Amino acid sequence: MSGSGRLTVCPTPIGNLEDVTLRVLAALRDADLIACEDTRRTRVLLERYGVQASLLSYHEHNERERTPELVGRMLDGAAVALVSDAGMPLVSDPGYVLVAGCIAAGLEVEVLPGPSAAIAALVASGLPAERWRFAGFLPRKRGALEALLAAPETVVAFESPRRVGASLAVLAALDPARPVAVCRELTKLHEEVVRGAASALAERYASTPPRGEVVLVIGAAPPRTGPDPAAIDAVRRLVEAGARARPAASVVAELTGGAANDLYRAVTKGAQKRDD
């Protein structure tokens, strides 16, 4: 490897341009090239702070094609800065392919701290933060969404404003008292954090979606008092396909961490009720 080529991952403001760090500005000034999602959005930040730089578009539709070019330039000694439109690159934004490519090529990768909508929402929610899960955007399929909402830790997720009401309605049907925070337009002029029970917030947003960018923070699901319904269903389907109930329960229990006897009893009890 020649020169001192490297990649610097630079988080950018999620709304308020004054949230950029001095280290990020220094890295952007020192970079030979800035890879960014939208050159127009990045140029607004650069012009605000008088940064002169060469920009190259790097987004979800071209990252696999751009990565070899960028890695090659870094191997030749170039310093490249990676930014997304807002927040930390790779966190529901492009950049994973480039970081992985740099690591594979033995290039230095430096990640600078900075603004993050997920972290800001988690702290503002008032919900427990010692154990939490970032889910990216909430899943669209109901089964996958219900599985996520059963998480035993605080869940932080992005959501489209027009789907907030529907997603909260699913949660309210499962657990109407579950605590939720709807965080919108974080760090911007109209920042708002609305906290409450799932049922109340589902009703609030049913016909009036929130405006702007939204992060949902959802309290942990209460401890289960019985076998996981999804695990019971898996055993039932195996039995319907011809497997014996006890071995099927043992296999599913091993995969899910549940108790085989509980799964076996749930499936056989259900079968007896249907026979009656």
C-alpha positions as CSV (number, residue, x, y, z in Angstrom):
1,M,0.0,0.0,0.0
2,S,1.4,3.4,-1.0
3,G,0.8,6.8,0.7
4,S,-1.4,7.2,3.7
5,G,-4.8,6.6,2.1
6,R,-7.7,6.3,4.6
7,L,-11.4,6.5,5.1
8,T,-13.0,8.8,7.6
9,V,-16.6,8.2,8.4
10,C,-18.2,11.6,9.3
11,P,-21.6,12.0,10.9
12,T,-23.4,15.2,9.8
13,P,-26.2,17.2,11.5
14,I,-29.7,15.6,11.4
15,G,-31.3,19.0,11.2
16,N,-29.5,21.9,12.9
17,L,-26.2,22.6,11.0
18,E,-24.6,23.9,14.2
19,D,-24.4,20.3,15.5
20,V,-21.5,19.5,13.3
21,T,-18.3,18.8,15.3
22,L,-15.0,20.5,14.9
23,R,-13.3,17.1,14.1
24,V,-15.8,16.5,11.3
25,L,-15.1,19.9,9.8
26,A,-11.4,19.3,10.0
27,A,-11.7,15.9,8.3
28,L,-13.9,17.4,5.5
29,R,-11.3,20.1,4.9
30,D,-8.4,17.6,4.9
31,A,-10.1,15.1,2.6
32,D,-9.0,14.8,-1.0
33,L,-12.6,13.6,-1.8
34,I,-15.9,13.5,0.0
35,A,-18.3,10.6,-0.9
36,C,-21.8,11.8,-0.1
37,E,-25.4,10.7,-0.7
38,D,-26.6,13.9,-2.3
39,T,-24.0,16.4,-3.4
40,R,-26.5,19.3,-3.1
41,R,-27.3,18.5,0.5
42,T,-23.7,18.1,1.5
43,R,-22.7,21.3,-0.3
44,V,-25.1,23.3,1.9
45,L,-23.2,22.2,4.9
46,L,-19.8,22.8,3.3
47,E,-20.7,26.3,2.2
48,R,-22.0,27.1,5.7
49,Y,-18.5,26.5,7.1
50,G,-16.4,27.6,4.1
51,V,-15.2,24.1,3.2
52,Q,-13.8,23.7,-0.3
53,A,-13.8,20.0,-1.4
54,S,-14.3,17.6,-4.3
55,L,-17.6,15.7,-4.0
56,L,-18.6,12.3,-5.4
57,S,-22.1,10.9,-5.2
58,Y,-22.2,7.7,-3.2
59,H,-25.7,6.3,-2.5
60,E,-27.6,3.1,-2.2
61,H,-28.0,2.7,-6.0
62,N,-24.4,3.1,-6.9
63,E,-22.3,2.1,-3.8
64,R,-21.3,-1.3,-5.2
65,E,-20.0,0.3,-8.4
66,R,-18.4,3.3,-6.6
67,T,-16.6,1.3,-3.9
68,P,-13.8,-0.3,-6.1
69,E,-13.0,3.2,-7.5
70,L,-12.9,4.8,-4.0
71,V,-10.8,1.9,-2.5
72,G,-8.4,2.2,-5.5
73,R,-7.9,5.9,-4.9
74,M,-7.3,5.3,-1.2
75,L,-4.7,2.6,-2.0
76,D,-3.0,5.3,-4.1
77,G,-2.9,7.6,-1.1
78,A,-6.1,9.6,-1.1
79,A,-7.9,10.6,2.0
80,V,-11.7,10.0,1.6
81,A,-14.4,11.3,3.9
82,L,-17.8,9.5,3.9
83,V,-21.0,11.4,4.8
84,S,-24.7,10.7,4.4
85,D,-27.4,13.3,4.1
86,A,-27.9,13.3,7.9
87,G,-26.5,11.4,10.9
88,M,-24.1,8.5,11.0
89,P,-23.3,6.8,7.7
90,L,-24.2,3.0,7.6
91,V,-27.0,3.5,10.2
92,S,-30.0,3.1,7.8
93,D,-27.8,4.9,5.3
94,P,-25.2,3.9,2.6
95,G,-21.6,3.1,3.6
96,Y,-21.4,-0.5,4.7
97,V,-20.1,-1.7,1.3
98,L,-17.3,1.0,1.4
99,V,-16.3,0.3,5.0
100,A,-16.2,-3.4,4.4
101,G,-14.1,-2.8,1.2
102,C,-11.6,-0.7,3.0
103,I,-11.2,-3.2,5.8
104,A,-10.7,-6.0,3.3
105,A,-8.0,-3.9,1.5
106,G,-6.2,-3.2,4.8
107,L,-7.0,0.5,4.7
108,E,-7.4,2.6,7.9
109,V,-11.0,3.4,8.8
110,E,-11.6,6.2,11.3
111,V,-15.1,6.8,12.6
112,L,-15.9,10.2,14.2
113,P,-18.6,10.7,16.8
114,G,-21.5,13.0,16.1
115,P,-25.2,13.4,15.7
116,S,-27.5,10.4,15.7
117,A,-31.3,10.5,15.5
118,A,-31.6,7.1,17.2
119,I,-29.5,8.1,20.2
120,A,-31.2,11.5,20.6
121,A,-34.6,9.9,20.5
122,L,-33.7,7.1,23.0
123,V,-32.4,9.7,25.5
124,A,-35.4,12.0,24.9
125,S,-37.9,9.2,25.3
126,G,-37.4,8.8,29.0
127,L,-37.5,5.0,28.5
128,P,-34.8,2.6,29.9
129,A,-31.6,2.9,27.9
130,E,-29.3,0.3,29.5
131,R,-30.5,-2.3,27.0
132,W,-32.0,-1.3,23.7
133,R,-32.4,-2.5,20.1
134,F,-32.1,-0.4,17.0
135,A,-34.4,-1.8,14.3
136,G,-33.9,0.6,11.4
137,F,-37.2,1.1,9.7
138,L,-40.1,-0.9,11.2
139,P,-41.0,-4.0,9.2
140,R,-44.1,-3.8,7.0
141,K,-45.3,-7.4,7.4
142,R,-47.5,-7.7,10.5
143,G,-45.9,-11.0,11.7
144,A,-42.4,-9.5,11.6
145,L,-43.6,-6.3,13.3
146,E,-45.3,-8.2,16.1
147,A,-42.1,-10.3,16.6
148,L,-40.1,-7.1,16.9
149,L,-42.6,-5.5,19.3
150,A,-42.1,-8.6,21.6
151,A,-38.5,-7.6,22.2
152,P,-37.5,-7.7,25.9
153,E,-35.6,-4.4,25.6
154,T,-36.4,-0.8,24.5
155,V,-36.8,-0.6,20.7
156,V,-35.7,2.4,18.6
157,A,-36.9,2.5,15.0
158,F,-37.5,4.9,12.2
159,E,-41.0,5.1,10.7
160,S,-42.7,6.9,7.9
161,P,-45.1,9.6,9.2
162,R,-48.0,8.1,7.3
163,R,-47.5,4.7,8.9
164,V,-47.1,5.8,12.5
165,G,-50.8,5.4,13.3
166,A,-51.0,1.9,11.8
167,S,-47.9,0.7,13.5
168,L,-49.0,2.0,16.9
169,A,-52.4,0.4,16.3
170,V,-50.6,-3.0,16.0
171,L,-48.8,-2.4,19.3
172,A,-51.9,-1.2,21.0
173,A,-53.7,-4.4,20.0
174,L,-50.9,-6.4,21.6
175,D,-50.3,-4.2,24.7
176,P,-52.4,-1.0,25.0
177,A,-50.4,0.2,28.1
178,R,-46.9,-0.2,26.5
179,P,-45.0,3.1,26.9
180,V,-44.0,4.8,23.6
181,A,-42.4,8.1,22.6
182,V,-43.0,9.6,19.1
183,C,-40.0,11.8,18.4
184,R,-40.2,14.0,15.3
185,E,-38.0,16.6,13.6
186,L,-35.2,16.1,16.2
187,T,-32.9,19.1,16.5
188,K,-35.0,21.1,14.1
189,L,-37.3,24.2,14.7
190,H,-40.4,22.1,15.2
191,E,-38.9,19.3,17.3
192,E,-41.5,17.4,19.3
193,V,-41.5,14.4,21.7
194,V,-44.9,13.0,22.5
195,R,-44.9,10.3,25.2
196,G,-47.7,8.1,26.3
197,A,-49.4,4.7,26.2
198,A,-49.6,2.8,22.9
199,S,-53.4,3.0,22.9
200,A,-53.5,6.8,23.4
201,L,-50.9,7.5,20.8
202,A,-52.4,5.1,18.3
203,E,-55.7,7.0,18.7
204,R,-53.9,10.4,18.4
205,Y,-52.2,9.6,15.2
206,A,-54.9,7.4,13.6
207,S,-56.3,10.1,11.4
208,T,-53.6,12.9,11.9
209,P,-50.1,11.6,11.0
210,P,-47.2,13.5,12.5
211,R,-45.2,15.7,10.1
212,G,-41.6,15.4,9.3
213,E,-39.0,12.7,10.2
214,V,-40.1,10.4,12.9
215,V,-38.3,8.1,15.4
216,L,-40.3,5.7,17.5
217,V,-39.0,4.6,20.9
218,I,-41.0,1.6,22.3
219,G,-40.8,0.3,25.8
220,A,-39.7,-3.3,26.4
221,A,-42.3,-6.0,26.2
222,P,-43.4,-7.5,29.5
223,P,-41.9,-10.9,30.4
224,R,-43.7,-13.8,28.8
225,T,-45.8,-16.0,31.1
226,G,-45.9,-18.9,28.7
227,P,-44.4,-20.4,25.5
228,D,-43.7,-18.1,22.6
229,P,-46.8,-18.2,20.3
230,A,-44.5,-18.3,17.2
231,A,-42.7,-21.3,18.7
232,I,-46.0,-23.1,19.4
233,D,-47.1,-22.4,15.8
234,A,-43.8,-23.8,14.5
235,V,-44.3,-27.1,16.4
236,R,-47.9,-27.3,15.3
237,R,-46.8,-27.0,11.6
238,L,-44.2,-29.6,12.0
239,V,-46.7,-32.0,13.5
240,E,-49.2,-31.2,10.7
241,A,-46.4,-32.1,8.3
242,G,-46.0,-35.5,9.8
243,A,-43.5,-35.1,12.7
244,R,-44.2,-36.5,16.1
245,A,-45.1,-33.8,18.7
246,R,-42.4,-34.4,21.3
247,P,-39.3,-34.5,18.9
248,A,-40.7,-31.5,17.1
249,A,-41.1,-29.6,20.4
250,S,-37.5,-30.5,21.3
251,V,-36.1,-29.2,18.0
252,V,-38.1,-25.9,18.2
253,A,-37.1,-25.4,21.9
254,E,-33.5,-25.8,21.0
255,L,-33.7,-23.2,18.3
256,T,-35.8,-20.7,20.3
257,G,-34.5,-21.2,23.8
258,G,-37.9,-22.2,25.1
259,A,-38.9,-25.2,27.2
260,A,-39.7,-28.4,25.2
261,N,-42.2,-29.6,27.7
262,D,-44.2,-26.4,27.6
263,L,-44.3,-26.4,23.8
264,Y,-45.3,-30.1,23.8
265,R,-48.1,-29.5,26.3
266,A,-49.4,-26.4,24.4
267,V,-49.5,-28.3,21.1
268,T,-51.1,-31.5,22.5
269,K,-53.6,-29.5,24.6
270,G,-54.6,-27.6,21.6
271,A,-55.0,-30.7,19.5
272,Q,-57.3,-32.3,22.3
273,K,-59.5,-29.2,22.3
274,R,-60.0,-29.4,18.6
275,D,-60.8,-33.1,18.8
276,D,-63.4,-32.3,21.5
